[in-house]
Amino acid sequence: MTEQVPDPSASEAISVIVVDDHPVWRDGITADLERSGIAVVAEASDGGEAIELTLEHMPDVVLMDLHLPTVSGVDAIREITEHAPHVRVLVLSATGEEVDVLEAVKVGATGYLLKSGTAEEIADAVRRVARGEAVFSPPLAALVLSEFRRVAAQGSGEPGLTPRENEILRLVAKGYTYREIAERLFISQKTVQNHVQNILAKLQLRKRYELMRYAIQRGLDRSPE
Amino acid sequence: MALSVSRRAARDVEPGMQGLWFGVLVFRWASYAWMTALAILTREDLRAPGVAFGSIVVIGVWSLWFSVTRGWQRPLVLWIDLTLAAALLLVSGLVMQEGTAGEGAPFFATSYPATAALSVGAAVGIGGGIAAGVLLSLALVISRPLNGLPLVDLTPDQWASLVNGAVYYLTAGGAAGAVSRVLARSAAERTQAIEDAARERERAARLAEREALGREIHDSVLQSLALVAKRGTEMTSRPSVPAGEVRELVELSARQEQELRALLNEPHGEPPPGTVPLRTALQAAAFGVDTVPVTVSTADPAWIPASDVGELTGAVHQALENAAEHASATKVLIFAEQTDGAVVITIRDDGAGFVYDEGALERQGKMGMLRSMKGRIEGIGGTMLVHSAPGAGTEVEFRLPVQVGLG
């Protein structure tokens, strides 16, 4: 929203791979992004292709749908963030299906947008994600709040949210921008971003705990004799 | 699939009953062997050795046939078995030295007759087992006069021995019946449990399949709607296109997309009795607000009493109309959560905003809608707060005390 006019110095460096199984969408998004001065270096139509092309091109951002043939969006994100940790993944989903979106964020996506967003919103989100910002839409913030609430109710003693993080997440859920939150809480915009990033990190850490617990339960942590 | 599972369950049942029948047969043959051995050892004392050994042979042949053909599966065979056992009791009275039955001397039939009570009990159940026990007890009683001991002349000790025998037969029949009932019931329960599990698995698989299919369809419908909205918006800027008509189409598809997405993302979990998921109520309130996109999100779980839904959705709907019509907002966000015994609903728009001064608004005649919203919320025990400033949008906050547990 703050950068509706493409900023050449910033956008010059941004390279993107667009992943979507619907060719019409792929073309549309690509055209929109290029019009905003963002370079689409490759297009993929399924999860497997997305992984391959990402490892080949190492773009700044992978913009991907979650409903994909062959390898699912979530699995592709897991692969990408594991093998190319500096590549940011921005999820662009039509349904905003909660389980999928939350799962995508847990395995490493740094943002999520609905496909109904405008071309400017999408381009803006790509730039922010490329800068290393986490792009939390209000519904995603609400989802994350629910998730931490569920965890707290279980009382498993896993890292929860600090009161400040809670407050910030709530404001994001209400639709406040980072700038507005910063003004309201008398902190810098950078601090707001850090908080959001920490929330994301906690979510991803929880996922890792979950997998670890699962592995221990199944005895997968022991190497075969 | 369910069929093959239940058949396996039926086979699993067998070991229990098979064990019971094996025990009954072992008892039958052990008591038969003992009876034969005893008859041979005491052959000097028998009044009618021919009858005695004749009946031993008959019982032996019968038992062999009974064991080999699994005679207990047929009621008629069970009746014959029981009759033979009773007859053996009568024969005992006849073949033993006169006046020795129940007098400490080994009884000719030994405990063999109990095997008939066991068989009936195991095959028919407790009632049948006890009935068989009663019949055998009667035969035992009659065996006394046949042995030359009129019932009226029996000593207390002889009576005690008689009762002892009767109790023995009754217990054998009843116990076998009880065991077989327990086995049958647990087998039936297990079969039921296995069938239920199989059915549940099938149901879950079917449901998952349908859901996957649904997701696929929904995804492409939503994609198409979003695409129509997007391309339509671009078209409206071209000179040769009737912008107004296209704009209408765009709005229609955008609205459909929103409503379908809202339906798809119904909150999970079972609401406490008498409550409605907060998100469902808010989505209902957003239906029919056509000119501005409304995003509803909630931190779940959050429920509100069903009795408050009407007033709450009414108030929210008015807030949305306000934003759409008077504030000319381009989007509205609803966020709701349940914290510390209250449900808090925030409705935020990016519209013109205004100075919230009730007196001034009253004079301008703009207080009507606000007062109506406030009245609805206060009517169900809540409060309304409005934050707004010209150019800064409007935020309406409804706060409702709610006694519904978070689960």
Interface residues (C-beta under 8 A of the other chain):
Chain A: H22 V24 W25 G28 H67 A94 T95 G96 E97 E98 L114 K115 S116 T118 A119 P138 P139 A141 A142 L143 L145 S146 R149 A153 R170 A173 K174 G175
Chain B: R215 E216 H218 D219 S220 L222 Q223 A226 L227 A229 K230 R231 T233 A254 E257 Q258 R261 L264 N265 P293 T295 S297 T298 A299 D300 P301 L333 F335 E337 T346 R348 E395 L406 G407
